[in-house]
Amino acid sequence: MSFTKSDVNKIIEELQAKDWIQNFQIFGKKIMIDAVSPSPAMHDKKKLEDALINAFKDKLPEATVNVRVTVKAQKAAKLPTAPLKGKKIEGIQNIIAVASGKGGVGKSTVAANIAISLQKMGFKVGLLDADIYGPSMPLMFDVEKAKPRSVNVDGKSKMEPVESYGIKLLSIGFFADMDQAVVWRGAMASKAIHQLIHDADWGKLDFLIVDLPPGTGDIHLSLVQEVPVTGAVIVSTPQHIALADARKGVGMFKMESIDVPVLGFIENMAYFTPEELPDNKYYIFGQNGVRNLAEKMEIPFLGEVPLVQSIREAGDVGRPAALQANTIASQAYTEITKNLVSSLAKRNEDLPPTEIVRITTMAGCPT
């Protein structure tokens, strides 16, 4: 005796098991059934399997029935959110995080020169050196021997940022000797970030630029938990190994639990231009790598900075290259900063203000 799909469907309907059948196939007298159990319990899976086999044995005794039962996918329980761990800093309009996937791509140099370029445009700017393990801003701004003063604000003692070239600066480097290594666990580093942010008298700022450590880690999480970061900028060189890490940096800011808008990519050391041959370009680390990545990830490309000797020299003597007049370097930083401001204006127009991040557990790293 042969049987059809209608015969099989009729038995399934009589058993009221239609909701649990994903698929079935008939091969001669053999019926293959894929079923889904509403419960992961072994006895429930077995109960469904036996019910199907017995029903077909009763109605179609000549059929050989093979039942495969899987478990219905359950929605993961939503973890309770942690309470807010930070607060907005009164008087600061925009907080911009400057990050990189890996070290050695010139992130701190770019952060310093963006701060200078913003100040030259007439904005009030602060710069927080959040690279706890490798602070460099005191040297870059020629204030490595300075110490923040204590000031009284509304009855509370706060740190007064060091000012250089019109930029308000705070760095862990002001509190440690140049030869002293900062060997801290994550909790201590996070506490230091909290103090540099909230125990300082920043006053009124249009921008607070935050120079983050390379990679993704405790400091990054601490920052987004402490304050609502307006947006992030990713700095990378054009070589493939740097781009791979830059993607991870973007991925961190785009995580659902962080959700900080990425304002754009900056390509540093884009090409080498000798001083005596200003029209020549040598693409030592590859050409247009960051620009192409930006297009692929649909993130604004803010511009490129050439590899020129004057940028290195300016950083070493504590006078950022953006302070120079009409040089390749200063023009590059000015153009990048203009594009950053435009990207920020679009972000503030299209998106609501960033909230302070509520983090429970991320990628195996408990907060």
C-alpha positions in Angstrom: 0.0 0.0 0.0 1.4 3.4 -0.9 0.7 6.7 0.9 1.0 10.4 0.2 1.9 13.6 1.9 -1.8 14.2 2.5 -1.9 11.0 4.5 1.0 12.1 6.6 -0.4 15.6 7.1 -3.8 14.1 8.2 -2.1 12.0 10.9 -0.1 15.0 12.1 -3.2 17.1 12.3 -5.1 14.5 14.2 -2.2 14.3 16.7 -2.3 18.1 17.0 1.4 18.2 16.4 1.5 20.5 13.4 3.3 23.2 15.4 6.1 20.9 16.2 6.8 19.5 12.7 9.4 21.4 10.8 9.6 19.1 7.8 9.0 15.6 6.6 10.0 13.5 3.5 8.6 10.3 2.1 11.0 7.8 0.5 8.9 4.8 -0.6 7.6 3.3 2.6 10.0 5.3 4.8 9.0 8.6 6.4 11.6 11.0 7.7 10.3 13.6 10.2 12.1 16.6 11.6 10.4 17.8 14.8 11.1 20.5 17.3 10.5 20.1 21.0 9.2 23.0 23.0 11.3 21.9 25.9 15.0 21.0 26.1 14.2 18.3 28.7 15.1 14.8 27.6 11.8 13.3 28.7 9.8 15.9 26.7 11.8 15.2 23.5 11.3 11.4 24.0 7.6 12.0 24.6 7.2 13.8 21.3 9.2 11.2 19.4 7.2 8.3 20.9 3.9 10.0 20.2 4.7 10.5 16.5 6.0 6.9 16.0 3.0 5.4 17.8 0.5 7.5 15.8 2.0 6.4 12.5 2.3 2.8 13.6 -1.5 2.8 14.3 -2.6 4.6 11.1 0.1 3.4 8.7 1.5 0.2 10.1 3.4 -0.6 6.9 5.5 2.6 7.1 8.9 2.8 8.7 9.1 6.1 10.6 12.3 7.9 11.6 11.9 10.9 13.9 14.6 13.5 14.6 13.8 15.8 17.5 15.7 19.1 18.1 15.0 21.8 20.7 13.2 25.0 19.9 15.6 27.9 20.1 15.0 30.0 23.2 15.6 33.7 23.4 18.4 34.5 25.7 17.2 36.0 28.9 18.0 39.7 29.0 20.6 40.4 31.6 19.7 43.1 34.2 21.4 46.3 33.4 23.9 47.8 35.8 23.0 51.2 37.3 24.6 54.2 35.8 28.2 54.5 37.0 28.9 58.0 35.8 27.5 61.4 35.0 27.7 64.1 32.5 30.4 66.7 33.1 28.7 70.1 33.4 30.2 72.6 31.0 31.6 70.1 28.5 29.7 70.0 25.2 31.4 67.2 23.3 33.6 64.4 24.4 35.6 62.9 21.6 37.6 59.6 22.1 40.6 59.1 19.9 41.4 55.4 19.6 43.5 53.0 17.6 43.4 49.2 17.3 47.2 48.9 17.9 50.1 50.9 19.2 52.6 52.8 17.1 50.2 54.3 14.6 50.6 57.9 15.9 47.3 58.1 17.7 48.5 60.4 20.4 50.2 62.8 17.9 46.9 63.0 16.0 45.0 63.6 19.2 47.3 66.4 20.2 47.2 68.1 16.8 43.4 67.8 16.6 43.2 69.6 19.9 45.4 72.4 18.7 43.5 72.7 15.4 40.2 73.0 17.3 41.7 75.7 19.5 43.0 77.6 16.5 39.4 77.5 15.1 38.2 79.3 18.2 36.9 76.4 20.3 37.6 75.9 24.0 39.4 72.6 24.2 40.6 70.2 26.9 42.8 67.1 26.4 42.7 64.1 28.7 45.6 61.8 28.4 43.9 58.5 29.2 46.9 56.4 28.1 47.6 55.4 31.7 50.5 53.1 30.9 52.2 55.3 28.3 51.3 59.0 28.9 52.8 61.3 26.3 50.9 64.6 26.3 53.1 66.3 29.0 56.1 65.9 26.6 54.2 66.8 23.5 53.0 70.0 25.1 56.3 70.8 26.7 54.9 70.7 30.3 56.4 67.4 31.5 57.6 69.1 34.7 54.2 70.8 35.5 52.0 69.8 38.4 48.2 70.5 38.5 47.2 72.8 41.3 44.5 72.2 43.8 41.6 74.6 43.6 38.4 75.0 45.6 35.2 74.6 43.6 31.9 74.9 45.5 33.5 73.7 48.7 35.3 70.8 47.0 39.0 70.4 46.3 39.6 69.7 42.6 42.6 69.5 40.2 43.2 72.5 37.9 44.3 71.2 34.5 47.7 72.4 33.2 47.3 74.8 30.3 49.6 74.9 27.3 49.0 76.6 23.9 45.4 77.3 25.1 44.7 73.6 25.8 43.6 72.4 29.2 45.6 69.2 29.9 45.4 66.4 32.4 47.6 63.3 32.4 48.8 60.6 34.8 52.2 61.7 33.5 51.9 64.8 35.8 51.8 62.5 38.8 54.6 60.1 38.0 58.3 60.6 37.3 59.3 60.2 33.6 61.3 57.0 34.5 58.6 55.6 36.7 56.6 52.7 35.2 52.8 52.7 35.9 52.2 49.1 36.9 48.5 49.0 37.8 45.7 46.4 37.6 42.6 47.4 35.7 40.7 48.5 38.8 43.4 51.0 39.7 43.7 52.3 36.2 39.9 52.8 36.0 39.9 54.7 39.3 42.6 57.0 38.0 40.4 57.7 34.9 37.5 58.5 37.2 39.6 61.0 39.2 41.1 62.7 36.1 37.6 63.2 34.7 35.4 64.0 37.7 37.9 65.4 40.2 39.1 68.1 37.8 37.9 71.6 37.3 37.6 71.6 33.5 35.4 74.7 33.3 33.5 75.3 30.1 34.7 73.4 27.1 33.4 72.9 23.6 35.5 69.8 23.2 37.2 67.4 25.6 39.6 65.2 23.5 40.4 61.9 25.2 43.6 60.1 24.0 42.8 56.4 24.7 45.4 53.6 25.0 45.9 51.4 21.9 43.7 48.3 21.6 40.5 47.6 23.5 40.4 47.1 27.3 39.7 48.4 30.8 40.4 52.1 30.1 38.0 52.1 27.1 35.2 50.5 29.2 35.9 52.9 32.1 35.6 55.9 29.9 32.2 55.0 28.3 30.9 54.1 31.8 32.2 57.4 33.3 30.9 59.9 30.8 28.6 60.0 27.7 31.1 59.9 24.9 29.8 62.0 21.9 31.8 60.1 19.3 35.0 58.2 18.6 37.7 58.7 16.0 39.9 55.8 14.8 43.5 56.3 13.8 45.4 53.8 11.7 48.2 53.5 9.2 47.3 52.0 5.8 49.0 48.6 6.2 46.9 45.5 6.5 47.9 44.5 10.0 47.0 47.9 11.3 43.7 47.9 9.5 42.7 44.5 11.0 43.1 46.0 14.4 41.3 49.2 13.4 38.3 47.1 12.5 38.3 45.7 16.1 38.3 49.2 17.4 35.3 50.1 15.4 33.6 46.9 16.5 34.1 47.8 20.2 32.4 51.2 19.8 29.6 49.6 17.8 28.8 46.9 20.3 25.2 47.1 21.4 26.2 47.6 25.0 28.5 50.5 24.1 26.9 52.2 21.1 29.2 55.1 20.6 29.1 56.7 17.1 32.3 56.4 15.1 32.8 59.9 13.6 35.5 58.8 11.2 38.8 57.2 10.3 42.1 59.1 10.0 44.9 57.6 8.0 48.3 58.5 9.6 51.7 58.1 7.9 49.7 57.9 4.7 52.8 58.6 2.5 56.3 59.9 2.8 57.1 63.3 1.4 60.8 64.5 1.5 61.2 68.1 2.5 63.3 68.8 -0.6 60.7 67.1 -2.9 57.3 68.3 -1.5 55.4 67.1 -4.6 56.7 63.5 -4.3 54.7 60.8 -2.5 56.1 57.4 -1.4 53.5 55.0 -0.1 55.7 53.1 2.4 52.9 51.4 4.3 50.5 50.9 1.4 48.1 53.3 -0.4 44.6 54.3 0.6 44.2 51.4 3.0 42.2 53.4 5.6 40.2 55.2 3.0 39.1 51.9 1.4 38.3 50.5 4.8 36.2 53.6 5.6 34.2 53.2 2.4 33.7 49.5 3.1 32.5 50.1 6.6 30.4 53.1 5.6 32.2 55.4 8.1 33.4 58.9 7.2 37.0 59.2 6.0 38.3 62.4 7.8 41.6 62.6 5.9 45.2 61.6 5.8 48.4 62.8 7.5 51.7 62.4 5.6 54.9 60.9 7.1 57.1 64.0 7.4 60.0 64.7 9.6 58.6 68.0 11.0 55.7 66.2 12.7 58.1 64.0 14.7 60.4 66.9 15.5 57.5 69.1 16.6 56.3 66.4 19.0 59.7 65.8 20.4 60.2 69.5 21.3 56.8 69.9 22.8 55.2 72.1 20.1 52.6 70.2 18.0 52.9 70.5 14.3 49.5 72.0 13.9 50.9 75.2 15.4 53.1 75.7 12.3 51.9 78.0 9.6 51.3 76.9 6.0 53.1 73.5 6.2 52.0 70.2 4.7 51.4 68.9 8.3 49.4 71.9 9.6 47.2 71.9 6.5 46.5 68.2 6.9 45.5 68.5 10.5 43.3 71.6 9.7 41.5 69.7 7.0 41.0 66.6 9.2 39.7 68.7 12.0 37.2 70.6 9.8 35.9 67.2 8.5 35.7 66.0 12.1 33.6 69.0 13.1 31.3 68.4 10.1 30.9 64.7 11.0 30.1 65.7 14.6 27.5 68.3 13.5 25.8 65.6 11.4 26.0 63.1 14.3 24.4 65.6 16.7 21.7 66.4 14.2 20.8 62.8 13.3 21.3 61.0 16.7 20.2 61.6 20.3 22.9 62.3 22.9 25.0 59.3 23.9 24.1 57.8 27.2 26.5 56.7 29.8 27.1 53.0 29.1 25.4 50.4 31.3 27.7 47.3 31.1 27.1 43.9 32.7 29.4 41.4 31.1 31.2 41.8 27.7 33.2 39.2 25.8 34.1 37.4 29.0 35.3 40.5 30.8 33.2 41.3 33.9 33.0 44.9 34.9 
